Amino acid sequence: MARNQNLPGDQSNADLSQGKIVPMGVGLNQGEVDYLDELAAENGLTRNALLHFAVRKFLIDYRAGEIDLKPMIEEPPVPKRKLRLPE
């Protein structure tokens, strides 16, 4: 998708580029990190550039209705009550 291409209802993604860049951390499994490094090296990119692209693509696709998170959201079971033992 072109950077300023109009979305349905004249929704633009220009707001995604607003403001300063804020570093954020995300926990990944070692296998995910290894594969990201492999992809980055294959394409002559840094891991950061690849992750920035991936997040931006996710946000644009989500806005366009191409990603539905609802079926993937799980509710954890209600925890059982605990009884605190006397000391």
N, C-alpha and C positions, 0 to 999 in steps of 0.2 A: 504494500500500500504506500503510495506516495505520502511524504510527510504532511502536506497540507490538503490532501484529498478530502473532500467533504464526505461525511458519513450520513446515513439516513437521518432526516430531520435537521439537516445542516449542522450536525454535531461535528466539531473539529477536535483533533488531538493536539492542537497547538499548546494547550494548557499543560501538557505533560512535560514540555521543555521549560516551563517557567521556574524562576527561582534558582537558588544556588544548588550545587550538587552536594548531597548529604551522604557521607559514607554510612553504610549499614552492614551489619553482620547477619549471616544466615548459617544455620547449622546444616551441614551436608554429610552424608556418609562418605567414607574414604573412596568407595567405588565411584560415586558421583564425581568427586573431585578429580580422581584419576582420569575419568572419561572426559570431563570438561577440559583438563589439561591437554589430553590427546586431540580433541577437537580444535582447541585454540592453536596448538602447534601445527596441525594439518593446514590451517588457514592463515598462519602467520599473524595471529592475533594474541592479545593478552587475555588471560582468564577474565579480568575485569570487563574488558570490552565485550566479550562473549556474553557474560552475565547481564550486562547493561542492556544489550540487544534482546536477550531472552525475556527480561522483565518487561521491556517496552512492548515487545510483540505480544506477550500475554495480556497486558493492559488494553492494547488496541483490539485484540481479538475478543476479550471479555466485553468491552464496550459495544462491539459489533454484534454481540449475541452469539458468537461462535464457540464460546466456552460456557458451560453450565456447571457451576460448582455444587448446586443443591444435591444431586444424586451421590456426590462423593463425601458429603459432610456426615460424619457419624456422631451420634450422641452416646457418650459413655454411660454405662449402667450406673444407676444410683448406688452410691457406696453404702455398705452396711454400717450401722452405727457401731461405735466402739465404746467399750467400757474401760475407763481409766482405772488402773489398779492402784490401791492405796500404797503409799510409801512407808 
